Amino acid sequence: MNFLVYLLFATVPLGQTVFFGHLYLLEIIIFLILICLPLLSKGKENRKLLPLDIVVFLFVLSSLVSVAVGSEVFYESARFYRQMVLLPVLIYFLIRLMPVSIVTLVKAFYFMIGTIFIQALYYFYFYFSYGTRPLRGTGIMISPITSSLFFCIGIFVVFYCRKQVASKILRFFLMLYGLLFFVALLISSSRAAFLGVLIAFSCTKLFWQTKKGRKLYYLLFMSFLFVFLGVVSLHSFSRYKISLERHSVHEIERSTARLVTAETYLKDISARFSFWSYMARKVVWNRPFFGFGASSYHIGKVGGVDFLLGSAHNFLVSSLITSGFFGLILLLLLIQFTFTCFVNANEKTDLMIVLSKILQASFTVMILIALTNDLTGSRVNVFFFLMALSTKLSVRRINE
């Protein structure tokens, strides 16, 4: 059983590569494990239906409605459903139902950073060969944004697990991995991931120590998301001409300078807010309940939209476009229940504390990246992967 867990953790980052991402490898592995689950599953905890599970089921149903709404472009809708719903939900229920100990989960992260390390090496090779990060559609990586998310997870695993390694030599190599992940993160030039790492480390340090602190962090984070939606809503009803053009600031998007240049943040976020507001207005006035359907994920399908970013570049707005208010509410509930798992985490053992910090920090970065880059491809897999792992934080024995 442990081997299957290690295999799953090692495979998740490989879904970000061109070779593995298009061969249905992850689906095959998950399907084989699910076949074995009835023989392996035990314990009452795995048979309880958490509120989070119910919301996931509703998410699946709302996504089916989204596919039906977009049935005029069935192939694109079906492709959306496979990438954005079917595989992520399979990953979620696989981890939720798998009878696995906390010790095994923490060890499994070491296998994950092994495959993340391979991505980091490729980034070093590409950067020193071509002087830039691998762009989307070039090389063997599907998206530099998704790679940056995995680099962040690798950094968190190294930082929070370093004290669990007794050998000084192994601890040295572990810290070396962390340094390489951070440099690879800089090469990826992902502003959301770069800021996310800083915010996640700071918030985990400030709020994780007590249950009251974690609850405060949960309230602050959810309030931030609702304020964001409120600003977009107010912006969408203002009387002005919305510009859907990208700014010249994107000419330096391949450079690490974009991480520390204020202009890249201010102008880019201004352009995106304009677009988010435009799309919110279009959905609210035309199809508020179920949106424009799954095929409208690529916003050109909505009609009359010419925006070079291709998609909404915001997972909340994307959910509103494809699934309307119904889908958006379910997505917010998924986030809310996940943070509830962090609040109620068992903090009686060192390994549980380590796992809780890794998951909370990783989920924080995940959401911050999704706010400006959508939940696409491997990122939505990671979203459900982290949600499922969060349900393991309430177990009372380390070997449950």
N, C-alpha and C positions, 0 to 999 in steps of 0.2 A: 504493500500500500504506500509506504513512504517513497518508493521509487517512482510511482505514478505522480505523487505530489511534486517531487523534484523535477520530473519531466515537464509537468505543466508549467511550473514557475520558469524553467529555462526556455520554454517554447514561446511564452507570451511576448517577450521582446523580439523574437524572430519573426513574428507576424508583421513587423515594421519593415522587413526586407522585401524586395521585389520577388525574390525566389520563393520564399515561404508564404508571403502574403497572398499569392494568387494560386496556390496549389491546394487549398482547402486542408492544409496539414493540421491546423489547430482543430478544425471540426472533426477530422478523423480521430485524433488523439482523444478528444473529449467524448466522442461517441463511444469509443472503446472502453473508456473509464466508466461512463454511465451504464454500460452493459454490466460491468462488474460490480456496480454499487449495491444492488440488492444482495449480493453475496457477502459484501464487506460491511455494509452499514449496520450500526448497532447504537444503542443508547437512546433514551427518550428525548434528549435535547435536539437531535437531528430531526425528530418527527413533529416537533412543534412548528406551527405556522406563525411566523412572526408577522407583525403589521407590515414590515418592509417587504416580505414575500407577497403579500396581497397587492401592494402597490406595484410590484414588478409584474404580476399577472395582469393588472389593469393597464400597465404600460404596454404589454404585448397586445392586448385587445385594442387599445387606442391606435397603436401602430398599424394593426390590420385595417382599421377604419381609414387611416391615412393612405394605405396602399390602395384601398377601394376608391377613395376620392381621386387618387391619381391614376386610375385604371386606364386612362386614355394613353398613357405612356407606360404600359405594363412592365416592359423589360426593365426600365429604369426604376420603377417602383419596387419590383421584386429584388433587384440588386440592392436597393436601399435597405429593404427589409432584412436581407441576408447579412449585410455588413453592419447595420445599425441596431438590429434587434435580435435576430436569431442567434448568432454566435455569441454576443455579449450576455444574453440571458442564459444560454447554455453554460457559459463560464460561471455565471452567478450561482445557478442551482447546483452545479457540480461541486463548487467549493462549500456551499451552504450545507449540502447533504453529506459531504465526505467526512467520515469519522477520523479526524486527524488531531494530533496533539499540538499544543502551543510550541513545544520543543521542535517538532517537525516543521512547523510553519516558519519559525525563525531560521532554522537550518536551510530551508528551501530558498530563502532570500539570497543565500550565498551562491546557489546555483543560478539564480537570476542575474546577479552582478557579473557572473562569468560570461553570459551572453551579452550583457550590456558592455562589458569590456571589449568584446569583439567589435561592437559598433563604435566605441571610442577610438580603437586602433584604426578603423576605416576613416574616421573623421580626421585623424592626424595625417594619414596617408594622403587623403584628398586635399587637405589644406596645404601641406608642404609641396604637393605636386602642382596644384593649380592656383594657390594663393587665395582661395575662397572656400566657403562651406559647400557641401553637396546640396544643390538645389533640388526642389521637387521635380521628379521625373528624370534626374540624372544620377548615374551611378547605381548602386544596389539598394540604397535607402529610399523609401517611399516619401517620407516627409522629415525635414530637419526639425520641425516643431515637435513631432512625436519623439524623435531621438532625444531632444532636449528634456522631455518629460522623463524618459528612462534614465538619463544622466542624473536628474534630480533625485529620482528614487535610489539610484546607486549611491549618491552622496549621503542620503539619509541613512541607508543601511550601514554604510561604513562608519558614520559618525556615532550612531546610537548603539551599534554592536561592538565597537572597538574594545569596550571594557569587559565584554564577555569572552574575549580571546585571551587565554592564559599565556601562551607563548609570545615572547617579545618579538621574535622573528616574524611570526605570522601576523602579529599586530602591525609591525612595520610595513609589511606588504599590503595589508588591508588599508592602511592610511595612504600608501602609494597609489592604490586603486582610487581612493577618494580624490586625491590630487589630480589624477588623470581625468576623472569624470568631470571635475570642475573646469579644467582647461578645455575639455571637449565641449562643455556647456558654453563657454565663451566663444569657441569656434562656431557653434551652432547659431550664435547671434540672436537667440530668442529672448526678446525683451520680457515677455510674460513669465518665462521660466526663470530668468535671472532675478527679476524682482520677486517672483514667487518663492525662491529659495530663501532669500533674505527675510521675507515676511513670515514664512513657515517656521524658520528657526527661531525668530523673535517671539512669535505667538506661542510656540510650543514651550519655550523657556518661561514666558510670562504666565501662561494660563493653565498648563497641563498639571501642575503639582497637586492641585486639589480638585475635587468634584465640582465645587462651587466655581472655581476658576474656569474649568472646562465648559461649564454651563454658560458662563459669561461670554466665553469665546464663541460658543455656538449661537448665542443671541446676537452678538455683534456681527458675526459672519452672515447670518440669515437677514439681519437688518440691512446690511450692506447690499445684498442681492435685491431686496425689496426697494431700497432707495434707488438703486440702479434702474430697476424697471419703472419706478415712478418718474425718474428724470427722462427716460426714453419716452414714456407716455405723454408727459407734458410737452416735450420737445416736438412730438409728432402732431400736436394740435396747434402749434404756433404758426403764425402766418409769415412765411418766408419762402424763398426759392431754395430748395435743397440741391446742393451740388453733389453729384455722384462721381466726381472725378478724383483720381488719386493724385496726391501731391507729389511734387518733384523730390520731396524728401526720401522717396523710395529708391532714388538712384543710389543711395548709400546702404541699401538694405542688406547687401552681402557682406558688409564690413562689421567688425566688432565695435566700431565707433558708434553704431546705432544704440548700443547698450548704455552709453554715458552721454549721449547728445540729447539735450532737452527738446530740441526742435522735432526730433523724430517721434517723441511721445505726444507732444502737444498738437502738432498738425495732423498726425495720423489718427489720433483719437477723435479729433474734431470731425474729420471726414467720415469716420466710421459711425459716430453718433448721428450724423446727418442721414446716413443710409439706414441705420437701425430704426430711426424715427420714421423715415419714409415707408419702410416695410411694415412697421407696426400700424401705421395709419391705414395702409392698404389692406391688411388683414382684418383690422377692427371694423372697417366700413363694408367689407365685402364678404368675408367668411370667418366670422369671429369664433365659432365653436369648434370646427374641425380643420380649419386652415385650408391651404391649397393642395394638400396631398403630398405624398412622399416624393414624387418626382420633382416637386418645386424646391427641393433642397438646393439644387443649382438654380439660383434665383432668376436666371434668364428665362426659365420655364414659366414664371409667373406672368410674364408679358410686360412689355414696355420698360424693362429694366436693363440698363447698360452700365454695369459696374464691373471693373476689371478684377476685383477680388474674387469673382466667381460665386462664392457662397456668402452667407450672411456674416461669417467670421464672428459669430456669437451664439453659443449653444442655446441661450434662452430665446433669442429672436428666431433662430432656426426652428426651435420647437414650436414657436408661435406660428411660423409660416407653414410648416408641414402638418401640424396637428391642432392648431388653434389654442384657445384657452384651456381646453380639456387636457391636451398633451402637456402644456406648460405647467399646469397645476400638479400633474403627476410627477413631472421632473423635479419640481421644487419639493414635493413630498419625499422623493427618493433621497434628495440631499438632506432634508430635515431628519429623516429616520436614521441616516448614516451618522450624522453628528450626534444623534441621541445615543447611538452605540458607543461613540467615543466618550460621551459624558458618563455613561454607566460602566465604563471599562473597569475590570478587576485590576486593582493596583497592589495586590498582596505579594506578587512575585516579581523578581527582576526581569525575567524573560517576558512577562506580560506587559510590563512597563515599556520595555524596549519595542515590542511589537506595536503597542498602542501609539507610541511616539512616531514610529516609522509610518504607520497608516495615516495618522492625523496630518502629519507634515506632507505626505505624498498626496492625500486627498485635497489639501489646501492648494497645493501647486496645480493639481489637476483642474480644479474649478477656475483658478485664475487664468490658466492657459485657455480653457474652454470659453472664457468670457471674451477673448479676442481672437480665437482661432477655431471655434467650433469643436464638436465631438465627432471626429471623423476617423475612419479606419481603425488603427490600433488604439487610438485614444479612447474610443467608446468601450473597447474591450477592457482597458485599464480601469475605466470608471466603474464598471460592474465588478471587476476583479477586486478592487479596493473595497467596494460596498460589501461584497460577500465576506471578505476577510474581517470586516468590522463586526460582523455578527458573531465572530468567534471570541470577541473580547470580553464577553460576559460570563464565560465559563469559570467555575470556581476552583477547578483543580488543574494544575499545569499539564497533567497527562491525559486530560479528558479528550 
